[in-house]
Amino acid sequence: MREIDIPQSISAAFDSVNLINELNVISELTEKQIKIKSINVSHLQLMMSKDWFVDALTEEQTNKINSVI
């Protein structure tokens, strides 16, 4: 993994975090929204299984990701 990819990966992960948080405030999700949320949660779970990714996160970033998965 090139170092330049790490910040991009973290940014993409937080796009998922933000989207999940937006969906969490909707009282009734559509089927499409449920699928989108699931895909984004899976993306974050996958990223959190990668040592290089977790090692690059701050404690606050780790907590924010873990709070939505």
C-alpha positions in Angstrom: 0.0 0.0 0.0 1.4 3.3 -1.0 1.2 6.1 1.6 -0.8 8.3 -0.7 -3.6 5.7 -0.7 -4.0 5.7 3.1 -5.5 9.2 3.4 -7.7 8.4 0.4 -8.9 5.2 2.1 -9.6 7.0 5.4 -11.5 9.7 3.5 -13.6 7.0 1.7 -14.3 5.3 5.0 -15.6 8.5 6.4 -17.8 9.0 3.4 -19.4 5.7 4.5 -19.5 6.8 8.2 -21.3 10.1 7.2 -23.8 8.3 4.9 -24.6 5.7 7.6 -25.1 8.5 10.1 -27.4 10.3 7.7 -29.4 7.1 7.2 -29.6 6.5 10.9 -31.8 9.6 11.4 -34.4 8.4 8.9 -37.2 6.7 10.8 -38.2 4.2 8.0 -35.6 3.2 5.4 -36.5 2.1 2.0 -35.2 -1.2 0.7 -32.6 0.6 -1.3 -31.5 2.6 1.7 -31.2 -0.5 3.8 -29.0 -2.1 1.1 -26.8 1.0 0.8 -26.4 1.1 4.6 -25.5 -2.6 4.6 -22.9 -2.1 1.8 -21.3 0.8 3.7 -21.2 -1.1 7.0 -19.6 -4.0 5.2 -17.0 -1.7 3.6 -16.1 -0.3 7.1 -15.9 -3.8 8.5 -13.5 -4.8 5.8 -11.3 -1.7 6.2 -11.2 -2.3 10.0 -9.8 -5.8 9.3 -6.7 -4.3 7.6 -3.8 -3.5 10.0 -2.4 -0.7 7.8 -5.8 1.0 7.9 -6.4 0.7 11.6 -2.8 1.7 12.4 -3.3 5.0 10.4 -6.4 6.0 12.3 -6.6 8.2 15.3 -8.4 6.9 18.4 -11.3 9.3 17.6 -11.5 8.1 14.0 -11.5 4.5 15.3 -14.3 5.3 17.7 -16.4 7.0 15.0 -16.1 4.0 12.7 -16.8 1.5 15.4 -19.9 3.4 16.5 -21.6 2.8 13.1 -20.6 -0.8 12.5 
